[in-house]
């Protein structure tokens, strides 16, 4: 009998132990379930925010250009004047405005790769020293690093810039060159 009592005590003790383990496991499962749900909600919010950012950024990138005269390149559109068609810097700027565009502003790698692939002559770009100013400024009012200019002697009339052989060159604004418009 003493053995049965011990057995009953062990059986009784082990059932208490297993029920406390089951309670502990169910508490852990509940915590894991709550943490898992919270993680799913956080990931869902992140996906929504990222999709909104992507749709906002894609709205600023063009998917097509206005006409076949425009050249698409990595989400931007460029119009390149024919070599026979030459105008002064101001006339070129005005022509771009008439096209609802602006003279090319070289801002990033996309612009420089387009130039490397499509431009082999001298063209006006949207860079100049504004009247009364001293610094070379892009049409979007950002400044240009003057160390990138070729080492030419500057005269008072050299207040506009042209792209020549993939480098920026100072030129008189009154000279006539082809130009590049950009959307």
C-alpha positions in Angstrom: 0.0 0.0 0.0 2.7 2.3 0.8 3.9 1.9 -2.8 0.4 2.8 -4.1 0.3 5.9 -2.0 3.7 6.9 -3.3 2.4 6.2 -6.8 -0.7 8.2 -6.1 1.3 11.0 -4.7 3.6 11.0 -7.8 0.7 10.8 -10.1 -1.1 13.6 -8.3 2.1 15.7 -8.2 2.9 15.1 -11.8 -0.7 16.2 -12.9 -0.3 19.4 -10.9 3.1 19.9 -12.6 1.7 19.2 -16.1 -1.3 21.5 -15.6 1.0 24.3 -14.4 3.2 23.6 -17.5 0.1 23.7 -19.7 -0.9 27.0 -18.2 2.6 28.3 -18.7 2.7 27.1 -22.3 -0.7 28.6 -23.1 0.5 31.9 -21.6 3.5 31.8 -23.8 1.4 30.9 -26.9 -0.8 33.9 -26.1 2.1 36.2 -25.8 3.6 34.9 -29.1 0.3 35.3 -30.8 0.0 38.9 -29.7 3.5 39.7 -30.7 3.0 38.0 -34.1 -0.2 40.0 -34.7 1.6 43.2 -33.8 4.4 42.4 -36.2 2.0 41.7 -39.0 0.2 45.0 -38.3 3.6 46.9 -38.3 4.7 45.2 -41.5 1.3 46.0 -43.1 1.7 49.7 -42.1 5.3 49.7 -43.6 4.0 48.3 -46.9 1.3 50.8 -47.1 3.6 53.7 -46.4 6.2 52.5 -48.9 3.6 52.0 -51.6 2.4 55.6 -51.0 6.0 56.8 -51.3 6.6 54.8 -54.5 3.4 56.1 -56.1 4.3 59.7 -55.1 7.8 59.3 -56.6 6.5 57.7 -59.8 4.1 60.6 -60.3 7.1 62.8 -60.7 8.7 60.5 -63.3 7.4 60.7 -66.8 6.2 57.5 -68.5 6.0 59.1 -72.0 7.2 62.2 -73.8 4.8 64.8 -75.4 5.8 64.0 -79.1 8.1 61.8 -81.1 10.6 64.7 -81.3 11.3 64.3 -77.6 13.7 61.6 -76.5 12.8 59.6 -73.4 15.6 58.5 -71.1 15.1 56.9 -67.6 11.9 58.7 -66.8 12.9 62.1 -68.3 12.3 63.7 -71.7 14.8 65.7 -73.7 14.4 67.7 -76.9 17.6 68.2 -78.8 17.8 70.9 -81.5 19.2 69.9 -84.8 22.7 71.2 -85.5 21.4 73.5 -88.3 19.0 75.1 -85.8 21.0 77.6 -83.8 19.9 80.4 -81.5 21.3 82.6 -78.7 21.1 81.4 -75.1 18.0 83.6 -74.4 16.3 82.6 -77.6 17.0 78.9 -76.7 15.6 79.4 -73.2 12.5 81.0 -74.6 12.0 78.2 -77.1 12.1 75.6 -74.3 9.6 77.7 -72.3 7.3 77.6 -75.4 7.6 73.8 -75.2 6.6 73.9 -71.5 10.1 72.8 -70.6 13.4 74.4 -69.7 17.0 74.4 -70.9 18.7 71.3 -69.7 19.8 71.4 -66.0 22.4 68.7 -65.3 21.4 67.4 -61.9 22.2 63.7 -61.8 23.5 60.6 -63.4 20.4 60.2 -65.6 21.2 63.6 -67.3 24.9 62.8 -67.8 24.2 59.3 -69.3 21.7 60.9 -71.7 24.4 63.4 -72.8 27.0 60.7 -73.2 24.7 58.7 -75.4 23.1 61.4 -77.5 25.1 64.6 -77.6 28.3 65.0 -79.6 28.4 68.7 -80.4 28.1 72.0 -78.5 24.7 72.7 -77.1 23.3 75.4 -74.8 22.3 74.2 -71.4 20.5 76.0 -68.6 23.5 77.5 -66.9 24.6 81.1 -66.7 25.7 84.0 -64.6 22.5 85.9 -64.0 22.4 89.7 -64.6 24.1 91.4 -61.6 25.3 88.0 -60.3 28.7 86.6 -59.9 28.1 82.8 -59.5 27.2 80.3 -62.2 23.6 79.3 -61.6 21.4 76.7 -63.1 17.9 77.8 -64.2 16.5 76.1 -61.0 18.6 78.5 -59.0 21.1 75.9 -57.8 24.8 76.9 -58.1 27.3 75.1 -60.2 30.8 74.1 -59.1 33.2 76.5 -61.1 36.0 74.0 -60.9 34.2 71.9 -63.6 34.7 74.6 -66.2 37.5 74.2 -68.8 40.4 76.6 -68.3 39.4 79.3 -70.7 40.1 83.0 -70.3 36.9 84.6 -69.3 35.6 87.8 -70.8 32.7 89.9 -69.7 30.5 88.5 -72.5 31.1 84.9 -71.4 28.1 84.6 -69.0 26.3 81.5 -70.5 27.4 77.9 -70.7 27.3 75.3 -73.4 28.0 71.6 -73.2 30.9 70.7 -75.5 32.4 67.2 -75.6 30.8 66.3 -72.2 32.2 69.3 -70.4 30.8 72.7 -69.6 32.3 75.6 -71.5 31.8 79.3 -71.0 30.5 81.2 -74.0 29.0 84.5 -75.0 25.2 84.4 -74.6 24.8 86.1 -78.0 26.5 83.3 -79.9 24.3 80.9 -81.7 24.3 77.2 -80.8 21.8 74.3 -80.8 20.2 73.7 -77.4 18.6 71.0 -75.3 15.3 71.3 -73.6 14.2 69.1 -70.7 10.9 68.1 -69.1 
